Amino acid sequence: MARGRGFTLIELLIVLVVIGVLAAIAIPKYANTKEKAVRSSMVTDLRNLATAQEAFFADSSKYAAAYGTTVGAGQTPFTPSKANAVKIVSADGTGWAATVTNPNYKSGASSCGIYAGPAFAGSATGALVEHVPDCQ
């Protein structure tokens, strides 16, 4: 009796196990890479806001208390990345502080912050070094 062509059940099960093992390795790596990308967008937004704040300061000798897509009174032109919520915590003539949150970063429980000016050291932003964004 001639054996038919095709795969046996054991061969198919072995292929499924191999695919399962590869998926078990790849999925956590993908999630970690995605979280790193979200963190990078948050840090980049803070650096871009810092640049906008310094440009605003050069023009008006004070830091902006708000941001927007256009230049307004006390407002610096800045647009955050998608899903990032940037908040300028405080600003005056000596410095400023800001935070950014994203719901896709560590289940939305954490934020990144930046500050400029010695009066804002230890502020609620979580940043430890002036002009350096830091994430919690």
N, C-alpha and C positions, 0 to 999 in steps of 0.2 A: 504494500500500500504506500503510495507516494504522499509525502508530507506537503501540505499546502504552504504557499508563500505567505509571509506576514510575520508579525511580532507575537511573541508569547506574552502571556499575562505577566510573568515575572519580569521580562524586559521592560514592559510598560511601567510597572511599579518602580523599577530602579530609576527610570528616567524621571518619574514624578518626584521621587525622593531627592534626586540630585537638583531638580528645579526648586524644590522646597528649601533645601539647604542654601542655595544661592540667593533666593528671595529673603531668607532670614538674615543673611549677611548684608544684602544691599539696602533693604528698607531702613534700618537704623542709620546707615551712612547717609542716605538721602535726607532723612529728617534732620540730622546734624548739619549737613551742608545748607539746608534751607534756613535753619536758625542762624547760622553764621552770615548768610546773605542778608537776613532781616537786621541783624546787629550792625552789619556794615552800612546799610542804608541809614540807620539811625545815627551812627557816628558821622557819616558823611553830611547828613542834614545839619548836625550841630556845627561841624566845621564850616559849612557854607553860611550858616547863620552868623558865626563869628566873623567871617569875612564881610558880610553885609553890615554887621554892627560896627566894625572898624571903619568901613567906608562912611557910614552914617555919622560916626563920631568925627571923622575928618572934616565933614561938611558943616556940622552943627555944634561941635564941642560938647555933646552929650550923647548918651546911648538911647536907642529907640526902645520904647516900652511896648511896642506892638510891631507886627509885620503884616504885609499884604502883597498883593500882586502889583499894586501901584504905589507910588510914593505919596504919602499923605503926611499930615502934621504929626510928628512924633512916631512915624511909621517907616520902617525900612523895607525895601522891596525884597521879598523872599517867598519862595513856594516850597513847602516840604514835599517829600516823596509820598507816593501813594501809601495809604494806611498809616502813615506816621502822624502823630499828633504832637506838634511842637508848642510849648508854652514858655513864654518869657516870664519867669517868676518875678523878677524885679529888675529895675534899671534906673540909674541916676547918672549924674555927671562923673562919678568915680568908677563905675563898673556895672556889671549886669550878670544875671544868672538865668539859665534856661534848662528845661527838661524836654525829653521826647519819649513818647510811649508808642508801642505798636502792639495790637492784640495778638499778633502771631509770634511774639517774642516771649518765650518761657511762659506760655499761657496767659500773657498779658499782665503778669504780676510784677514785672520789672521794668525799669526805665533807664535811660542814659541821661547824663547831665554834663553841663559845662558852666564855668564861671570865669569872669574876668574882673579883676580889681580885688585888692586885699580885704575890703570890707565884706566880700561875699564868700570868703573862704569858710568852709564848714556849713555852707548853706544847705538847703534841702535837696540840692541837685545830686548829691552823692559823689561829685567829682572831687578828687584829692589834690590834683595839681592844676594850677591856674592855666587856662587856655588849652587844656587837654581833656577831651571828652572821655568819660568813664561810665561804664555800665554796671548796674547792680545785678 
